[in-house]
């Protein structure tokens, strides 16, 4: 007989796997859109990258209407308090998807903020109330054009390496 803790841990691993897939899929969509617009991922193209990944631009693209249904179909960004919100870092670089750990009340906590933002919270999953997933939708740290620009300046080489893994060039 399977113990409840094992079921919760298995469920947690599935949810983390789903999150990792979502992140990879999102990054792939962003890079594809940039490529289709002829914009290479480079410091020289910062302004173009930021413009192409703005909420205003992405909400016109059917691939993103499917990706983030509530926001793109309604025309209202998930962070309306941000002037000219940008979606390049929708999957926050501070979100730790690979992490799950026990909570104070015996629940299993999935994900975490590396920056320990106080704007996020754990939400119980409907299927297993003893499993909670970190929700950082209350945080807008990476959704302004300036924050995206700073991130790109600091991480361009790493992003270019990730892009090569997502889109390997046949040689």
C-alpha positions in Angstrom: 0.0 0.0 0.0 1.3 3.4 -0.9 1.7 6.0 1.8 0.1 9.5 1.4 3.5 11.1 1.7 4.7 9.1 -1.3 1.7 10.1 -3.3 2.2 13.8 -2.4 5.9 13.6 -3.4 5.1 11.9 -6.7 2.5 14.6 -7.4 5.0 17.2 -6.5 7.5 15.8 -9.0 4.9 15.8 -11.7 3.9 19.4 -11.0 7.6 20.5 -11.0 8.1 18.6 -14.3 5.1 20.5 -15.8 6.6 23.8 -14.6 9.9 23.0 -16.1 8.2 22.1 -19.4 6.2 25.4 -19.3 9.3 27.4 -18.8 11.1 25.7 -21.6 8.1 26.1 -23.9 7.7 29.7 -23.1 11.4 30.5 -23.7 11.1 28.6 -27.0 8.1 30.7 -28.1 9.9 34.0 -27.2 13.0 33.0 -29.1 10.9 31.8 -32.1 9.1 35.2 -32.2 12.4 37.1 -32.1 13.8 34.9 -34.9 10.7 35.4 -37.1 11.1 39.1 -36.7 14.8 38.8 -37.6 15.9 39.9 -34.1 18.9 38.0 -32.8 19.5 37.6 -29.1 22.3 40.1 -28.6 23.1 43.3 -26.6 23.0 45.3 -29.9 19.3 44.4 -30.2 18.2 45.2 -26.7 15.7 47.9 -27.7 14.2 45.6 -30.4 14.0 42.6 -28.0 12.2 44.7 -25.4 9.8 46.1 -28.0 9.0 42.7 -29.5 8.3 41.1 -26.1 6.2 43.9 -24.7 2.7 42.9 -23.6 1.3 45.2 -26.3 3.1 43.3 -29.0 2.7 39.8 -27.7 -1.0 40.2 -27.1 -1.4 40.4 -30.9 0.3 37.0 -31.3 -2.0 34.0 -31.3 0.7 31.7 -29.7 0.6 33.9 -26.6 -3.1 34.2 -26.5 -3.1 30.4 -25.9 -0.1 30.6 -23.5 -1.6 33.1 -21.1 -5.3 32.9 -21.8 -6.6 35.3 -19.2 -4.2 38.1 -20.0 -3.9 38.1 -23.7 -7.5 37.4 -24.5 -8.7 40.1 -22.2 -6.1 42.6 -23.2 -5.3 43.3 -19.6 -1.8 42.4 -18.5 -1.2 40.3 -15.4 0.7 43.2 -13.9 -1.4 46.3 -14.9 0.4 48.4 -12.4 3.6 48.3 -14.5 3.8 50.9 -17.2 4.4 49.2 -20.6 4.7 45.7 -19.1 7.1 43.3 -20.7 6.7 39.5 -21.0 10.2 38.4 -21.8 10.7 37.2 -18.2 7.2 35.9 -17.6 8.9 32.8 -16.1 10.9 34.7 -13.4 14.6 34.0 -13.2 14.2 33.9 -9.4 11.7 31.1 -9.5 13.2 27.8 -8.3 11.0 25.1 -10.0 13.3 22.2 -9.1 12.8 22.7 -5.4 10.3 21.0 -3.1 10.5 21.0 0.6 8.4 20.4 3.7 6.4 23.3 5.1 5.8 24.3 8.8 2.4 22.6 8.8 3.4 19.3 7.3 2.6 20.3 3.7 4.9 19.8 0.8 5.9 23.2 -0.8 6.8 23.4 -4.4 9.0 26.1 -5.9 10.5 29.1 -4.1 11.7 32.6 -4.8 15.6 32.8 -4.8 15.2 36.5 -3.8 12.8 35.6 -1.0 10.2 38.1 -2.2 7.5 38.9 0.2 5.1 39.4 -2.7 4.6 35.7 -3.4 2.8 33.0 -1.5 2.1 29.3 -1.5 -1.2 28.1 -2.8 -2.6 24.7 -2.0 -3.3 22.5 -5.1 -7.0 21.5 -5.6 -6.1 17.8 -6.0 -3.9 17.6 -2.9 -4.4 20.4 -0.3 -1.2 19.2 1.5 0.8 20.2 -1.6 1.3 24.0 -2.2 2.9 25.7 -5.2 4.8 29.0 -4.9 2.8 31.7 -6.7 4.7 34.9 -7.5 2.0 36.6 -9.5 1.9 39.3 -6.9 5.5 40.3 -7.7 6.3 42.5 -10.7 10.0 42.8 -10.3 10.9 41.5 -13.8 8.0 43.0 -15.9 9.2 46.5 -16.6 11.2 47.3 -19.7 14.1 48.6 -17.6 14.2 45.4 -15.5 14.2 43.3 -18.7 17.0 45.4 -20.1 19.1 45.1 -16.9 18.5 41.3 -16.9 19.5 41.0 -20.5 22.7 43.0 -20.0 23.7 40.8 -17.1 22.7 37.5 -18.6 23.0 37.7 -22.4 25.8 35.1 -22.7 23.9 32.6 -20.6 20.7 33.2 -22.6 22.6 32.8 -25.9 23.9 29.4 -24.6 20.3 28.4 -23.6 19.1 29.4 -27.0 21.7 27.2 -28.7 20.4 24.2 -26.6 16.8 25.0 -27.5 17.6 25.5 -31.2 20.7 23.5 -32.0 22.2 24.3 -35.3 22.9 21.3 -37.5 26.5 21.2 -38.6 
